[in-house]
Amino acid sequence: MAYFDMDSKNDGKWTLRFEADRARLYFFAGPRLQWVLARYTQFSGKPPMWPPWVFAPWKSRNVHNSRADFEEDVLRQRKVDVPGSVIVIDSPWETCYNDYKFNEAQFHNPNPCSSSRTTRLQSRAVAHADG
């Protein structure tokens, strides 16, 4: 566990507290952000490029009451030619929070939601509830 306070009180002080016998810190500074980022990524390596579907529009509805609602979202989005890559199945879709089991009363036979002809070109994301 570490605690960083980088001049939150505007008193010119930076504070670092940590629960360990020692720590290794690396600082990257420079006159331009591009220079700092270049030095940092030279040290750490560049992150991988995200897949294209991440950058396309995502569609969400507060609640899908059924599989039909989900498929309606996909079909309507295609009908009006809105590009998209992900349909978010928002909470509540589970039998109880964070058990990761589709509520089959709400989504009868949920596996076809992932593989039907209607939805084959869309990725699905399910919401995880914190709490």
C-alpha positions in Angstrom: 0.0 0.0 0.0 1.3 3.4 -0.9 0.1 7.0 -0.4 1.0 9.8 -2.7 0.2 13.5 -2.1 1.5 15.7 -4.8 1.1 19.2 -3.3 -2.7 18.9 -2.7 -2.4 21.8 -0.2 -0.4 24.0 -2.5 2.4 24.2 0.1 5.1 23.0 -2.3 5.4 19.6 -0.6 5.1 16.1 -2.1 4.6 13.2 0.3 5.1 9.5 -0.3 4.2 7.0 2.4 4.4 3.2 1.9 4.2 0.1 3.9 7.5 -1.7 3.0 11.1 -1.8 4.0 12.2 -0.2 0.7 10.9 1.1 -2.5 12.3 1.7 -6.0 11.1 4.9 -7.7 11.7 6.0 -11.3 11.2 9.6 -12.3 10.7 10.7 -15.9 10.8 14.5 -16.5 11.4 16.8 -19.3 10.4 20.0 -20.9 7.8 18.4 -23.2 5.2 15.6 -22.6 6.2 13.8 -25.8 9.8 13.6 -24.5 8.7 12.2 -21.1 6.4 9.7 -22.8 9.1 8.5 -25.1 11.5 8.0 -22.2 8.8 6.2 -20.2 7.8 3.8 -23.0 11.5 3.2 -23.8 11.8 2.0 -20.2 8.5 0.2 -19.8 7.7 -0.9 -23.4 4.8 0.3 -25.5 1.3 -1.0 -24.7 -0.3 -3.3 -27.3 -2.7 -1.7 -29.8 -6.3 -2.3 -28.8 -8.5 -4.3 -31.2 -10.7 -2.2 -33.7 -14.0 -3.1 -32.0 -13.0 -1.1 -28.9 -13.1 2.1 -30.9 -16.5 1.6 -32.6 -19.7 2.8 -31.0 -21.1 0.7 -28.1 -24.9 0.3 -27.6 -26.4 0.0 -24.2 -29.9 -0.2 -22.8 -30.6 0.2 -19.0 -32.4 -3.1 -18.9 -33.0 -5.9 -21.5 -36.1 -7.6 -20.2 -35.7 -10.4 -22.7 -33.6 -11.9 -25.4 -36.0 -10.3 -27.9 -35.1 -6.8 -26.5 -31.4 -7.6 -27.0 -32.0 -8.8 -30.6 -34.2 -5.7 -31.3 -31.3 -3.5 -30.4 -29.0 -5.2 -32.8 -31.5 -5.2 -35.7 -32.6 -1.6 -35.2 -29.0 -0.5 -35.1 -28.3 -2.3 -38.4 -31.6 -1.1 -40.0 -30.6 2.6 -39.6 -27.0 1.8 -40.6 -25.4 2.8 -37.3 -22.0 1.2 -37.1 -21.3 -0.6 -33.9 -19.3 -3.4 -32.4 -20.5 -4.0 -28.9 -24.0 -4.5 -27.3 -23.8 -4.0 -23.6 -26.2 -6.3 -21.6 -26.5 -4.1 -18.6 -27.4 -5.2 -15.1 -29.7 -6.9 -14.1 -28.9 -9.9 -16.4 -27.8 -12.4 -13.7 -29.8 -14.5 -11.3 -28.1 -12.4 -8.5 -25.4 -9.8 -8.6 -22.1 -11.0 -9.8 -22.8 -14.7 -10.0 -22.2 -14.6 -13.8 -25.2 -16.8 -14.6 -27.8 -15.5 -17.0 -31.2 -15.2 -15.6 -33.0 -17.8 -17.8 -36.4 -16.4 -16.9 -35.3 -13.1 -18.5 -33.0 -14.7 -21.2 -34.6 -18.0 -22.1 -31.9 -20.2 -23.7 -29.2 -17.5 -23.4 -26.5 -19.2 -25.4 -28.1 -18.3 -28.7 -27.8 -14.6 -27.7 -24.1 -15.2 -28.3 -24.3 -17.1 -31.6 -27.6 -16.4 -33.4 -27.6 -15.2 -37.0 -29.1 -11.9 -35.8 -26.1 -11.1 -33.6 -23.2 -12.8 -35.2 -21.3 -9.7 -36.1 -21.8 -7.9 -32.7 -19.6 -8.5 -29.7 -21.3 -8.7 -26.3 -20.3 -7.2 -23.0 -22.1 -7.9 -19.8 -22.1 -5.3 -17.0 -20.5 -6.2 -13.6 -22.0 -4.5 -10.6 -19.7 -3.1 -7.9 -20.9 -3.2 -4.4 
